[in-house]
Amino acid sequence: MTLPPLARRLFAELLGSAFLAALVIGSGIAAHALSPGDVGLQLFENAAATAAGLATIILMFAPVSGGHFNPVVSLADASLGGIAWRDALAYIPVQVGGCVLGALTANGMFAQAALSISTKHRASGAHLLAEAIATAGLLLLIFSLARTRRGSSAPAAVGAYIGAAYFFTSSTSFANPAISVGRVFSDTFAGIAPASVPGFVAAQLLGAVGALLALRVLYPDVTPTDAAEIMQPHEEAPRDGVRSVRMSA
């Protein structure tokens, strides 16, 4: 059982992260334009597009890279033995770069300034608490599905969770350091001011640590094989000259 070459996986993470940022920011810009003056409706439209789009993006790229698009997912996977640390560390800059690329692309698609720095400050104590909880919940969901052999449900489940978390968290659930950085580069509905990003990233990392501790209690017998089931592609030995690819999400 082998994984695709690292270069292919990095390219998939780059494209997937770019699509993710373009989806989040682009749908935010569209929602603001389509429903002026109604912030609740804008948020609903943004959340619905993100929930549906995230599920499809995972389906697109999971067969190659595992569909992480999120440094805390990659780091958690490495800490559980599902992916090599060197691979997880290679994923992170690509994920961040992809999210920045996606932000710039979203700006261009809606005739915004190609590069604009957000002025939307979000880092209150309530927002940071929300980010820790949102990130912990996301990781608990992903790895619980992997541990119980329900990884095929991950795309829909992750999309649904993030869509719901737009509303049950005060921060609208970034739950992802890469998208937190990417959103800086769009001064639009979904943006975040640069000064708010360090607090968000710290809260997301704290939430990830909490999730890993909880997983050790909930599933004390988790193995690297279980962790590898997290939206990871597995190329099985060829049979009759045909290579089959089994993915868990």
PyMOL commands that set and color helices and strands:
alter all, ss='L'
color gray80, all
select helices_A, chain A and resi 6-34+39-65+71-79+85-109+125-147+151-168+177-185+194-218+224-228
alter helices_A, ss='H'
color red, helices_A
select strands_A, chain A and resi 233-235+245-247
alter strands_A, ss='S'
color yellow, strands_A
deselect
rebuild
show_as cartoon
